[in-house]
Amino acid sequence: MPSMEDKADLIPDGLQTVKDAPVDVFFIHPTSFNNKNDHQQWNASLAVNKINRHTDRKPIKYQASIFNQAGKVYAPRYRQVHLKAYFTKDTTRAKRAFELAYRDVRDAFRYYLDHYNAGRPIIIATHSQGTTHGLRLMKEFFDGSPLQNKLVAAYLPGIPVPRDYFSHIPACNAPDATGCVNSWRTFEYGYEPRFLAGEKPMIVTNPISWHSDTNYVDKSFHKGAVLWKFKGGILPQIADAQVHKNILWVHKPKFPWSFVYKSKNYHIADYNFFYLDVRENAILRRDVYLKGVRGEE
């Protein structure tokens, strides 16, 4: 909540935040309910402080905070689905769990609209499970509805977003485009996950150039990552990027202790490799949107 001090208010050294931006950010956090000891549960309880602390210390601090200069950040808790639901064969129970989680997100968004929005423009930002719910939320509330006119932009990384998912909301294909969707899934350069072979076309945005073409973008254009800490934590020019089929390729960045990360799937760093790139882009789209609105008045 913008009226409360929380991890979304934190910023790396040298950056700024705002307390009264003319835009709101509705952030839906990714899965932080993944403890193997909780495998019998399908949805997290909102009363479990351990899960709430993990949510605050990781995705709220390192993802939601990206947007705290672009607008006021609203990041509701919800009865998120356990990570196992994405992989289980018990699809019936998994579907019920996702429905419960989405109902919380939808209710939170309705409450936000009724009590806080007051007609202000909105940035939707999500990651992973947050994107699963964010897609449904945008389809229900924005796609072809009057609220679509209030959409500054959406950032929906971590989950595949079909190009034909929305009927009226386009994919972003320029750094200053508004009313559109950005999405990407990050993998090591040269690696092709098996799922690519059977996938339909997805929205893929290069979060350095903010285009969807397949042009390689050198790390000299990279604005900065934030990985392990905020104090002195901006790491510029360590990541390149190239759209390849339905995913984003990145040569493994070099940073302190990078050698311990062996996976070719950079899902956990979809935002953090591009922390400053996303931050500055959200500010740019906000300013372009506001300028357009004022020009129409």
C-alpha positions as CSV (number, residue, x, y, z in Angstrom):
1,M,0.0,0.0,0.0
2,P,1.4,3.4,-0.9
3,S,0.2,4.7,2.5
4,M,2.4,2.2,4.3
5,E,6.2,1.8,4.4
6,D,7.0,-1.6,3.0
7,K,9.6,-3.4,0.8
8,A,8.2,-1.9,-2.4
9,D,9.4,1.5,-1.2
10,L,13.1,0.4,-1.1
11,I,15.5,1.5,-3.8
12,P,19.1,0.7,-4.8
13,D,21.7,3.4,-4.1
14,G,21.5,6.4,-6.4
15,L,17.9,6.0,-7.5
16,Q,14.8,7.9,-6.5
17,T,11.2,7.2,-5.6
18,V,8.1,9.3,-5.5
19,K,5.3,9.5,-3.0
20,D,2.6,11.1,-5.1
21,A,3.0,10.0,-8.7
22,P,-0.1,10.6,-10.9
23,V,-0.1,6.9,-11.9
24,D,-0.9,3.6,-10.0
25,V,1.0,0.3,-10.3
26,F,-0.9,-2.9,-9.5
27,F,1.7,-5.5,-8.9
28,I,0.9,-9.3,-8.6
29,H,3.7,-11.1,-7.0
30,P,5.1,-14.5,-8.2
31,T,5.1,-17.8,-6.2
32,S,6.7,-17.6,-2.8
33,F,4.8,-20.7,-1.5
34,N,7.1,-23.5,-2.6
35,N,8.4,-25.3,0.5
36,K,8.4,-29.0,0.0
37,N,7.1,-29.5,3.5
38,D,3.9,-27.8,2.5
39,H,3.2,-30.2,-0.4
40,Q,-0.1,-31.3,1.1
41,Q,-1.5,-27.8,0.8
42,W,-2.7,-26.2,-2.5
43,N,-3.1,-22.6,-1.4
44,A,-1.1,-20.5,1.0
45,S,-2.8,-19.1,4.1
46,L,-2.6,-15.3,4.4
47,A,-1.9,-15.7,8.1
48,V,1.4,-17.6,7.7
49,N,4.1,-15.0,8.5
50,K,6.9,-17.0,7.0
51,I,5.4,-17.0,3.6
52,N,4.5,-13.3,3.9
53,R,8.0,-12.4,4.9
54,H,9.5,-14.4,2.0
55,T,7.1,-12.5,-0.4
56,D,8.1,-9.1,1.1
57,R,11.9,-9.8,1.2
58,K,12.1,-11.2,-2.4
59,P,9.5,-10.3,-5.0
60,I,8.2,-7.2,-3.3
61,K,11.7,-5.8,-2.6
62,Y,13.4,-6.9,-5.9
63,Q,10.5,-6.7,-8.3
64,A,7.7,-4.4,-7.2
65,S,10.2,-1.8,-6.1
66,I,11.2,-1.4,-9.8
67,F,8.0,0.6,-10.3
68,N,8.1,2.9,-7.3
69,Q,9.2,5.9,-9.3
70,A,6.7,5.3,-12.1
71,G,3.7,5.3,-9.7
72,K,2.1,4.3,-6.4
73,V,2.6,0.6,-5.9
74,Y,-0.3,-1.6,-4.8
75,A,0.8,-5.2,-4.2
76,P,-1.9,-7.3,-2.6
77,R,-1.4,-10.6,-0.8
78,Y,-3.4,-13.4,-2.1
79,R,-3.9,-17.1,-1.4
80,Q,-1.3,-18.1,-3.9
81,V,-1.0,-21.6,-5.4
82,H,1.8,-23.9,-4.3
83,L,4.4,-24.3,-7.0
84,K,3.5,-27.9,-7.4
85,A,0.2,-26.9,-9.0
86,Y,2.1,-26.0,-12.2
87,F,3.5,-29.6,-12.5
88,T,0.9,-31.9,-10.9
89,K,-1.1,-34.6,-12.7
90,D,-4.0,-33.7,-10.4
91,T,-5.3,-31.0,-12.7
92,T,-8.7,-30.9,-11.1
93,R,-7.4,-29.8,-7.7
94,A,-4.8,-27.6,-9.3
95,K,-7.6,-25.8,-11.3
96,R,-9.6,-25.2,-8.1
97,A,-6.5,-23.8,-6.4
98,F,-5.8,-21.4,-9.2
99,E,-9.4,-20.3,-9.2
100,L,-9.2,-19.5,-5.5
101,A,-6.0,-17.5,-6.0
102,Y,-7.4,-15.6,-8.9
103,R,-10.6,-14.8,-6.9
104,D,-8.4,-13.1,-4.3
105,V,-6.5,-11.1,-6.9
106,R,-9.7,-10.1,-8.6
107,D,-11.3,-9.1,-5.3
108,A,-8.2,-7.1,-4.4
109,F,-8.3,-5.3,-7.8
110,R,-12.0,-4.5,-7.4
111,Y,-11.4,-3.1,-4.0
112,Y,-8.5,-1.0,-5.3
113,L,-10.7,0.4,-8.1
114,D,-13.5,1.2,-5.7
115,H,-11.5,2.8,-2.9
116,Y,-8.1,4.0,-4.3
117,N,-7.9,4.5,-8.0
118,A,-10.2,7.5,-8.5
119,G,-9.8,7.4,-12.3
120,R,-6.0,7.4,-12.3
121,P,-4.0,5.6,-15.1
122,I,-2.7,2.1,-14.3
123,I,0.4,0.1,-14.9
124,I,-0.1,-3.7,-14.5
125,A,3.1,-5.5,-13.4
126,T,3.4,-9.2,-12.6
127,H,5.8,-12.1,-12.7
128,S,5.4,-15.9,-13.0
129,Q,2.2,-17.0,-11.0
130,G,1.4,-13.3,-10.9
131,T,1.3,-13.3,-14.7
132,T,-1.0,-16.3,-14.7
133,H,-3.5,-14.2,-12.7
134,G,-2.6,-10.9,-14.4
135,L,-3.6,-12.3,-17.8
136,R,-7.0,-13.2,-16.6
137,L,-7.3,-9.9,-14.7
138,M,-6.5,-7.9,-17.9
139,K,-8.8,-10.0,-20.0
140,E,-11.7,-9.4,-17.6
141,F,-11.2,-5.8,-16.7
142,F,-9.3,-4.1,-19.5
143,D,-9.6,-6.0,-22.8
144,G,-12.2,-4.0,-24.8
145,S,-13.6,-2.3,-21.8
146,P,-13.6,1.4,-20.8
147,L,-10.8,0.7,-18.3
148,Q,-8.5,-0.1,-21.3
149,N,-8.1,3.6,-21.9
150,K,-6.5,3.9,-18.4
151,L,-3.8,1.3,-19.2
152,V,-0.4,2.9,-19.4
153,A,1.3,-0.5,-20.1
154,A,1.5,-4.0,-18.8
155,Y,4.7,-5.9,-17.8
156,L,3.9,-9.6,-17.8
157,P,7.1,-11.7,-17.8
158,G,7.7,-15.2,-16.6
159,I,4.7,-17.0,-18.2
160,P,4.0,-17.4,-21.9
161,V,1.5,-14.8,-23.2
162,P,-0.1,-15.9,-26.5
163,R,-0.1,-13.2,-29.2
164,D,-3.9,-13.8,-29.7
165,Y,-4.8,-13.8,-26.0
166,F,-6.2,-10.3,-26.0
167,S,-8.8,-9.1,-28.5
168,H,-8.1,-5.4,-28.2
169,I,-4.8,-4.9,-26.3
170,P,-1.7,-5.1,-28.6
171,A,1.8,-6.2,-27.8
172,C,4.3,-3.3,-27.2
173,N,6.7,-2.9,-30.0
174,A,8.4,0.4,-29.2
175,P,9.9,1.8,-25.9
176,D,7.4,4.6,-25.8
177,A,4.2,2.7,-26.8
178,T,1.3,2.8,-24.3
179,G,-1.8,0.7,-23.8
180,C,0.1,-2.4,-24.7
181,V,1.7,-5.6,-23.2
182,N,5.3,-6.5,-22.6
183,S,6.3,-10.1,-21.8
184,W,9.5,-12.3,-21.9
185,R,11.0,-15.5,-20.5
186,T,14.7,-15.5,-20.0
187,F,17.1,-18.3,-20.9
188,E,20.8,-18.8,-21.5
189,Y,21.8,-17.9,-25.0
190,G,21.7,-20.9,-27.3
191,Y,19.5,-23.0,-25.1
192,E,16.1,-24.1,-26.5
193,P,13.7,-25.6,-23.9
194,R,11.7,-28.6,-25.2
195,F,8.4,-26.8,-24.9
196,L,9.3,-24.4,-27.7
197,A,8.6,-27.1,-30.3
198,G,4.9,-27.2,-29.6
199,E,4.1,-23.7,-28.6
200,K,1.9,-21.3,-30.4
201,P,3.3,-17.8,-31.1
202,M,3.9,-15.8,-27.9
203,I,4.5,-12.1,-27.1
204,V,8.2,-11.6,-26.6
205,T,9.7,-8.2,-25.8
206,N,13.4,-7.4,-25.6
207,P,13.6,-5.5,-22.3
208,I,16.7,-3.6,-23.4
209,S,15.5,-2.3,-26.8
210,W,11.7,-2.7,-26.0
211,H,11.1,-4.1,-29.5
212,S,9.9,-7.6,-30.4
213,D,12.2,-8.1,-33.4
214,T,15.1,-10.7,-33.3
215,N,17.9,-8.1,-33.5
216,Y,20.7,-8.8,-31.0
217,V,21.2,-6.1,-28.5
218,D,24.7,-5.8,-27.0
219,K,25.2,-5.4,-23.3
220,S,26.6,-1.9,-23.9
221,F,23.0,-0.8,-24.1
222,H,22.0,-2.5,-20.9
223,K,21.1,0.0,-18.2
224,G,21.5,-2.1,-15.1
225,A,20.7,-5.2,-13.1
226,V,20.1,-5.7,-9.4
227,L,20.8,-9.1,-8.1
228,W,22.0,-9.7,-4.5
229,K,21.7,-6.4,-2.7
230,F,20.5,-2.8,-3.0
231,K,23.5,-1.1,-1.4
232,G,25.8,-0.3,-4.4
233,G,23.8,-2.9,-6.2
234,I,23.2,-1.5,-9.7
235,L,25.3,-3.6,-12.2
236,P,25.2,-1.8,-15.6
237,Q,26.2,-3.4,-19.0
238,I,26.3,-7.0,-17.8
239,A,23.4,-8.4,-19.9
240,D,22.7,-8.6,-23.6
241,A,19.4,-9.8,-25.0
242,Q,17.9,-11.3,-28.2
243,V,14.4,-12.5,-28.9
244,H,14.6,-16.1,-30.2
245,K,11.4,-17.8,-31.2
246,N,9.1,-17.5,-28.1
247,I,11.8,-16.8,-25.5
248,L,14.5,-14.2,-24.6
249,W,18.2,-15.3,-24.9
250,V,20.8,-13.8,-22.7
251,H,24.5,-14.7,-22.5
252,K,25.2,-15.6,-18.9
253,P,26.0,-12.3,-17.1
254,K,29.1,-12.1,-15.0
255,F,28.6,-10.8,-11.5
256,P,29.8,-11.8,-8.0
257,W,29.1,-15.5,-7.4
258,S,27.6,-16.0,-10.9
259,F,29.5,-19.2,-11.2
260,V,27.3,-20.9,-8.6
261,Y,24.2,-20.5,-10.8
262,K,24.2,-23.5,-13.2
263,S,20.7,-23.5,-14.6
264,K,20.1,-22.4,-18.2
265,N,16.6,-21.1,-17.1
266,Y,16.9,-17.5,-15.9
267,H,13.3,-17.3,-14.8
268,I,14.2,-16.0,-11.4
269,A,16.0,-13.1,-12.9
270,D,13.4,-12.1,-15.6
271,Y,13.1,-8.7,-13.9
272,N,16.4,-8.4,-12.0
273,F,18.7,-8.8,-15.0
274,F,16.8,-5.7,-16.4
275,Y,16.0,-3.8,-13.2
276,L,17.0,-0.4,-14.3
277,D,15.8,-1.0,-17.9
278,V,12.3,-1.8,-16.8
279,R,12.3,1.0,-14.2
280,E,13.2,3.7,-16.7
281,N,10.9,2.3,-19.4
282,A,7.9,2.4,-17.0
283,I,8.7,6.0,-16.3
284,L,9.0,6.8,-20.0
285,R,5.7,5.1,-20.8
286,R,4.0,6.9,-17.9
287,D,5.3,10.3,-19.2
288,V,4.2,9.6,-22.8
289,Y,0.8,8.4,-21.6
290,L,0.3,11.5,-19.4
291,K,1.4,13.8,-22.2
292,G,-1.1,12.3,-24.5
293,V,-3.9,12.6,-22.0
294,R,-3.1,16.3,-21.4
295,G,-2.9,16.9,-25.1
296,E,-6.4,15.7,-25.5
297,E,-7.8,17.9,-22.8
